[in-house]
């Protein structure tokens, strides 16, 4: 089974998902519509730098 945890906004949440062996984490970056679920590209970059290599980072966006 492949498990992806979506809507990650904080480094602490990404690390917790990785600790519980999530295969991937999803982050919402690049929004066209107002939403509190999105984070900046810089925040996503910082999260990606800190997760283990076995955890796949996935960026979800509204942008083309």
C-alpha positions in Angstrom: 0.0 0.0 0.0 1.2 3.5 -0.9 0.4 6.2 1.6 0.5 10.0 0.9 -0.4 12.6 3.5 -1.6 15.8 1.9 -2.0 19.3 3.0 1.4 19.5 4.9 2.0 23.1 6.0 4.6 22.7 8.7 8.0 21.0 9.0 6.9 19.3 12.2 3.9 17.7 10.4 6.1 16.5 7.5 8.6 14.9 10.0 5.7 13.2 11.9 4.3 11.8 8.6 7.8 10.5 7.7 8.3 9.1 11.2 5.0 7.1 10.8 6.4 5.8 7.4 4.2 7.8 5.0 5.5 7.1 1.5 4.9 10.7 0.4 3.8 14.1 1.6 1.8 16.6 -0.4 2.1 20.3 -0.2 -0.1 22.9 -1.8 1.9 25.6 -3.6 0.9 28.2 -6.2 -2.7 29.1 -5.6 -5.2 31.0 -7.8 -8.0 31.1 -5.2 -7.9 32.2 -1.6 -7.2 29.2 0.7 -5.5 28.7 4.0 -4.1 25.4 2.9 -1.4 26.8 0.6 2.2 27.5 1.6 4.9 29.5 -0.2 7.4 27.8 -2.5 10.1 28.8 0.0 8.2 27.1 2.9 7.8 23.9 0.7 11.6 24.0 -0.1 12.5 24.1 3.6 10.1 21.2 4.3 11.6 19.2 1.5 15.1 19.8 2.7 14.2 18.2 6.1 12.3 15.1 5.2 14.1 11.7 4.8 15.1 10.7 1.3 12.7 7.8 1.4 9.7 10.2 1.7 8.6 11.5 -1.7 7.7 15.2 -1.7 4.7 16.0 -4.0 3.8 19.6 -4.9 0.1 20.2 -5.8 -0.7 23.5 -7.6 -3.3 25.4 -9.4 -0.7 26.9 -11.7 0.2 25.5 -15.2 
